[in-house]
Amino acid sequence: MNATTADIYEIAMGRWSRRLSRNFLDFVAAPSCGSLIDVGCGTGSLTLAAATRYPKARIVGVDLIPDYLSEALLSAAPNVSFETGDASNLPFGDDSFDTAFSQLLLNDLEGPAGAVSEMVRVTKPGGRIAASVWDRAGGLSFIRLFLDAAAVIAYPSGDELRSRIFDIPYQSEDALFDLWSDAGLRDVDTATLSIRMDFLDFEDYWQSLLGAHSLIRDFFTGLDPELALQLRTATERSYLGGKDDGRRSLVASAMVVRGIVGE
């Protein structure tokens, strides 16, 4: 059976985004009722976590990839609906929601500021806007294990890959603070949240890694077979840390920001 886009996302990131969702919702501190929108909802990790936490709220998940939404619908809650839509052009009128949030999306967009502007537009005055992004360079150790090895073994292309993945617009809490402030939001606050990524063994880790970022997958599959084997072996040695194969728990950090729409 061929893996769908949603299958790959679930193995690579969906299980971790579900884990992050709990901490992120604590940070967002949305009102327990009203209407909420999850922008770039993917397979629905955050949307469904919010539905469980806020059973009296109306929650809408929006994503541009139909395959993700089909997966999300398999676990839909009574107070949740999903719609296809672009984060930079949300299919809703002004002041439609009490809270808007987005998890792990902004650094994958060509125009993050436009998406934030849309979140502000569809949120009522006094409503909350929040987002999270992975701290790729400093807080995503499962990717760094591979990229640091690639930078040495497959130099210079591996070094260029590392730069491309780490060279993203929002690499600090200060950058997120400025993005929110520039959007006209008030009472802006930032923080860093951490979770554990638990892997059954190296093969579990490897499948997650190759699905985590298309640039990583395309880079590795395009390598000469002998060089690819050297890189996989080096990554495996880093994962094992001199011990037998088996479970490992790696730290992953995300930076978060929230603010209030002006009256």
FENDA-V671861 format. One record per helix or strand of 3 or more residues. SS is the DSSP state (a for helix, b for strand). FROM is the first residue (numbers start at 1). LEN is the number of residues. If there is no record, write none. Layout:
BEGIN
ss/from/len
SS/FROM/LEN
SS/FROM/LEN
END
This chain:
BEGIN
ss/from/len
a/5/24
b/33/7
a/45/9
b/56/8
a/66/8
b/80/5
b/97/7
a/106/3
a/112/10
b/123/12
a/136/4
a/141/13
a/157/10
a/173/10
b/186/14
a/202/11
a/214/8
a/225/16
b/248/13
END
